[in-house]
Amino acid sequence: MPRGVHTVKLYYDIVSPYSFIGFESLLRYRVVWPIDVILKPICLGGLFKDVGNTPPAKSCEAKATYMAREIEMISRHFGVPMNVPKNFTGHIMDNSTVDACRLIIATQRCDPDKAETVSRQLFSRFWIENLPVKSDDDLKKVLKKSLITNVSEMLDQVKAEEVKEELRRNTKEVHEMGAFGMPWITVTKSDGSGTEQYFGSDRLPIIGEFIGQSYHGPLRHLSLF
């Protein structure tokens, strides 16, 4: 990593709409800030279970209703065209994203330059098209949109024990940091003088202050949508 570049680790799960915003905004800020963004897929359901947290959309009806409206506002602000499904809570609770997150890890192992693209296609399928990302057929479509050619190898990797173990390890790692939801972001200064941890997709101004950089808003001109 070049000297003077700060390390940013993004822990995320495709099921989390705020992770989608965190993913897109950090990758945009990589253009204007000296940061290296490291993607760390986790299992949010497993984290909730480990820490005894209740999914926000399930904790109370009023919160779920507000979340749906908030996602529309945030997506408009950042220029990420998310569509909130009518059955918002059901979309989150009934559609597993475990294999989707394993697919990102498989891509990091087999075709690392495509990991961002595969992540974006998974987020887009789930939060823009409101389609599931759990069956082999779902994942095949994502891989084809990502211009991945070794589709069969990737799907085999999703089922590989070492990929499953890495997802568990990422989840345990962020749990031990004190995480209770997604996205979770850690930032380590380039000179090693400090690390801070952040919860949520709206912490960019604080992150900028920590590393001595200015916040420039949502950078919608860098949107890939």
C-alpha positions as CSV (number, residue, x, y, z in Angstrom):
1,M,0.0,0.0,0.0
2,P,1.4,3.4,-0.9
3,R,2.9,5.5,1.9
4,G,0.4,8.0,3.4
5,V,-2.7,5.9,2.5
6,H,-5.1,5.1,5.4
7,T,-6.6,1.7,5.7
8,V,-10.4,1.5,5.8
9,K,-12.1,-1.8,6.4
10,L,-15.8,-2.1,5.5
11,Y,-17.8,-4.9,7.2
12,Y,-21.1,-5.4,5.5
13,D,-23.9,-7.8,4.5
14,I,-26.0,-7.5,1.3
15,V,-29.2,-7.6,3.4
16,S,-28.3,-4.2,5.0
17,P,-29.5,-1.2,2.9
18,Y,-27.2,1.0,4.9
19,S,-24.3,-1.2,3.9
20,F,-25.1,-0.5,0.2
21,I,-24.8,3.3,0.9
22,G,-21.6,2.7,3.0
23,F,-20.1,0.6,0.2
24,E,-20.9,3.1,-2.6
25,S,-19.9,6.2,-0.6
26,L,-16.5,4.8,0.6
27,L,-15.6,3.7,-2.9
28,R,-16.4,7.2,-4.2
29,Y,-14.3,8.8,-1.4
30,R,-11.4,6.6,-2.4
31,V,-11.1,8.9,-5.4
32,V,-10.7,12.1,-3.3
33,W,-9.1,10.8,-0.1
34,P,-5.9,8.7,0.4
35,I,-7.7,5.6,1.5
36,D,-7.5,1.9,0.7
37,V,-10.9,0.2,1.1
38,I,-10.8,-3.4,2.2
39,L,-14.1,-5.3,1.8
40,K,-15.1,-7.7,4.7
41,P,-18.4,-9.5,4.1
42,I,-20.0,-10.8,7.2
43,C,-23.2,-12.6,8.2
44,L,-25.5,-10.0,9.8
45,G,-28.0,-12.6,11.1
46,G,-25.2,-14.4,12.9
47,L,-23.9,-11.2,14.4
48,F,-27.4,-10.3,15.7
49,K,-27.6,-13.7,17.2
50,D,-24.2,-13.5,18.9
51,V,-24.8,-10.0,20.4
52,G,-28.5,-10.5,21.2
53,N,-29.7,-7.7,18.9
54,T,-33.0,-7.6,17.1
55,P,-33.1,-6.7,13.4
56,P,-34.3,-3.0,13.2
57,A,-37.1,-3.8,10.8
58,K,-38.4,-6.4,13.2
59,S,-38.0,-4.6,16.5
60,C,-41.2,-2.5,16.1
61,E,-43.6,-1.5,13.4
62,A,-42.9,2.2,13.7
63,K,-39.2,1.7,13.2
64,A,-39.7,-0.5,10.1
65,T,-42.1,2.2,8.7
66,Y,-39.5,4.9,9.3
67,M,-36.6,2.8,7.9
68,A,-38.5,2.4,4.6
69,R,-39.0,6.2,4.3
70,E,-35.4,6.9,5.4
71,I,-33.9,4.5,2.9
72,E,-35.8,6.4,0.1
73,M,-34.4,9.7,1.4
74,I,-30.8,8.4,1.8
75,S,-30.8,6.8,-1.6
76,R,-32.0,10.0,-3.2
77,H,-29.3,12.0,-1.4
78,F,-26.5,9.6,-2.5
79,G,-27.8,8.9,-6.0
80,V,-28.2,5.2,-5.4
81,P,-31.6,4.2,-6.9
82,M,-32.8,1.8,-4.2
83,N,-36.4,0.6,-4.3
84,V,-38.0,-0.2,-1.0
85,P,-40.3,-3.2,-1.5
86,K,-43.9,-3.0,-0.3
87,N,-43.2,-6.0,2.0
88,F,-40.1,-4.3,3.4
89,T,-39.7,-6.4,6.5
90,G,-40.5,-9.6,4.7
91,H,-37.9,-8.8,2.0
92,I,-35.2,-8.5,4.7
93,M,-36.3,-11.3,7.0
94,D,-37.3,-13.9,4.4
95,N,-34.4,-13.7,1.9
96,S,-31.2,-15.2,3.0
97,T,-28.0,-13.4,1.9
98,V,-25.5,-15.8,3.4
99,D,-24.5,-17.4,0.1
100,A,-24.4,-13.9,-1.5
101,C,-21.8,-12.9,1.1
102,R,-19.9,-16.2,0.6
103,L,-19.9,-15.4,-3.2
104,I,-18.1,-12.1,-2.5
105,I,-15.4,-14.0,-0.5
106,A,-15.2,-16.6,-3.3
107,T,-14.6,-13.8,-5.8
108,Q,-11.9,-12.3,-3.6
109,R,-10.2,-15.6,-3.7
110,C,-10.6,-16.5,-7.4
111,D,-10.9,-13.2,-9.2
112,P,-10.2,-10.4,-6.6
113,D,-10.4,-7.5,-9.1
114,K,-14.1,-8.4,-9.6
115,A,-15.0,-8.4,-5.8
116,E,-16.3,-4.8,-5.9
117,T,-18.3,-5.5,-9.1
118,V,-19.9,-8.6,-7.7
119,S,-20.8,-6.8,-4.4
120,R,-22.4,-4.0,-6.4
121,Q,-24.4,-6.4,-8.6
122,L,-25.6,-8.3,-5.5
123,F,-26.6,-5.0,-3.8
124,S,-28.3,-3.9,-7.0
125,R,-30.3,-7.1,-7.5
126,F,-31.5,-7.1,-3.8
127,W,-32.1,-3.4,-3.3
128,I,-32.8,-2.0,-6.7
129,E,-34.5,-4.9,-8.5
130,N,-35.8,-6.4,-5.2
131,L,-34.9,-9.9,-6.3
132,P,-33.5,-12.7,-4.1
133,V,-29.8,-13.5,-4.0
134,K,-29.9,-17.0,-2.4
135,S,-30.2,-19.7,-5.1
136,D,-27.5,-20.9,-7.5
137,D,-29.6,-19.4,-10.3
138,D,-29.7,-16.0,-8.6
139,L,-26.0,-16.1,-8.1
140,K,-25.3,-17.2,-11.7
141,K,-27.2,-14.2,-12.9
142,V,-25.1,-11.9,-10.7
143,L,-21.9,-13.5,-11.9
144,K,-22.9,-13.1,-15.6
145,K,-23.8,-9.4,-15.1
146,S,-20.3,-9.1,-13.4
147,L,-18.7,-10.6,-16.6
148,I,-17.4,-13.5,-14.6
149,T,-16.5,-16.4,-16.9
150,N,-15.6,-19.2,-14.4
151,V,-19.2,-19.4,-13.0
152,S,-19.1,-23.1,-12.0
153,E,-15.9,-22.6,-10.1
154,M,-17.3,-19.7,-8.2
155,L,-20.4,-21.5,-7.2
156,D,-18.3,-24.5,-6.1
157,Q,-16.3,-22.1,-4.0
158,V,-19.5,-20.7,-2.3
159,K,-20.0,-24.2,-0.9
160,A,-16.4,-24.7,0.1
161,E,-15.6,-25.0,3.8
162,E,-12.8,-22.5,3.7
163,V,-15.1,-19.9,2.2
164,K,-17.8,-20.6,4.9
165,E,-15.1,-20.4,7.5
166,E,-13.8,-17.1,6.3
167,L,-17.4,-15.6,6.5
168,R,-17.6,-16.9,10.1
169,R,-14.2,-15.5,10.9
170,N,-15.1,-12.1,9.5
171,T,-18.3,-12.1,11.6
172,K,-16.4,-13.1,14.7
173,E,-13.8,-10.5,14.1
174,V,-16.3,-7.7,13.9
175,H,-18.2,-9.1,16.9
176,E,-15.1,-8.9,19.0
177,M,-14.7,-5.2,18.0
178,G,-18.1,-4.5,19.6
179,A,-20.2,-4.4,16.4
180,F,-23.9,-4.8,16.7
181,G,-25.1,-3.8,13.2
182,M,-23.9,-3.0,9.7
183,P,-22.1,-1.3,8.1
184,W,-19.2,-1.3,10.5
185,I,-16.1,0.6,9.5
186,T,-12.6,0.7,10.9
187,V,-10.1,3.3,9.9
188,T,-6.4,3.0,10.7
189,K,-4.2,6.0,10.0
190,S,-1.4,5.5,7.5
191,D,1.3,6.1,10.2
192,G,-0.3,3.6,12.6
193,S,-0.9,6.3,15.2
194,G,-4.6,5.5,15.7
195,T,-7.6,3.4,14.7
196,E,-11.3,4.4,15.1
197,Q,-14.4,2.3,14.6
198,Y,-17.7,3.6,13.2
199,F,-21.3,2.3,12.9
200,G,-23.5,3.4,10.0
201,S,-23.3,4.9,6.6
202,D,-23.4,8.6,7.7
203,R,-20.0,8.8,9.4
204,L,-17.9,10.1,6.5
205,P,-17.6,13.7,8.0
206,I,-16.1,12.2,11.2
207,I,-13.9,9.8,9.3
208,G,-12.6,12.7,7.2
209,E,-11.8,14.7,10.4
210,F,-9.9,11.7,11.8
211,I,-7.6,11.4,8.8
212,G,-7.3,15.1,8.1
213,Q,-9.5,15.2,5.0
214,S,-12.5,17.4,4.1
215,Y,-16.0,16.0,3.6
216,H,-17.4,16.9,0.1
217,G,-21.0,15.6,0.4
218,P,-22.4,12.6,-1.4
219,L,-20.2,13.0,-4.6
220,R,-23.1,12.1,-6.8
221,H,-21.0,12.9,-9.9
222,L,-19.0,9.7,-9.1
223,S,-22.1,7.5,-9.0
224,L,-22.0,4.4,-11.2
225,F,-25.8,4.4,-11.5
